[in-house]
Amino acid sequence: MKESKAQSKRTSNGHKQKLHHARKGRQETRNHIDSSLPFKLAMWDFDHCDPKRCSGKKLERLGYIKNLRIGQKFQGIVVSPNGKGVVCPDDKEIVEKFGAAVVECSWARLDEVPFNKIGGKHERLLPYFVATNPVNYGRPWRLNCVEALAACLAIVGREDWAELILEKFTWGLNFLSVNKELIELYQSCSDAESVTKAQDEYLEKLAEESKARKEQTKTEDVWMMGNTNRTAEDDISESEEDYEEETEESEGEYDALGNKIQKYDALGNKIDKFGNIIDEESEESEEEDSEDYENTDDEQYDALGNRIVPIAQIDEDGSEDNDSETTEFHINENLQKLNI
């Protein structure tokens, strides 16, 4: 006799199998909602994301969000790619009374979502926001589940509720700080039309700033590169030519025997290479100064700067004697004292 399906799920003593109790426990945990929360959150989960990284599944484990079935509708605001208008401050009453819901799916697999079987009467799009989640950090529009819900709550003026769900993630509150300017901009609007207009003006401003930065970068790069019509070889060759011209000017002109060629004007005055008259007196004084300088090189000085005078030039009284006869007398006298 064949066992019935119900009997096959029971053990020999008539109790249900452990697997049945485990499944039932998971279902109870999955559907448990924290009744102390001041808001209602829901989602349609299509299991497209990694369970360890999925923000929607984490909210579900915490009891913050309810998982809806396909075919089940939601009365509150539904943040969905299938929405017609954008979330606006006028939606505050709906959010506070019925809550907000999202579609938990992958951006790359939107075509697999049966949007005609989910949603509700108040389906909305989100205006421009920048993601701060670890998967799509810094990318516009690419919000995950908790970011989408937080954005919806913040726009209608319930940032306190947004903080409540974001603080459960280490990176969560950063979403509000990064998008602070946008949140304040959207909160200052009233209906969906004004939010869309504010968004478009903001995006236009971003485009102009980006264009200005690109132009500035191009200009700075050109200045840093220098003259692009000249090469490094041209600069090197010109520097070498300048050096040769300077050396030629400083060295002057010489004949075949190496003698310096002196030029004169029509009146017999000495002139330099450029035709300027050379003052002979100043030239002679410069030569005398150079001779005096050369003579001073023969003299020696000690560490204190005193001039060293040879013994032959010093008298018995310690004064210098430049007379050759006196010097010879002192030398002979010194030799007699030494019996030489």
Order of alpha helices (4+ residues) and beta strands (2+ residues): alpha-alpha-beta-alpha-beta-beta-beta-alpha-beta-beta-alpha-alpha-alpha-alpha-alpha-alpha-beta-beta-alpha-beta-beta-alpha
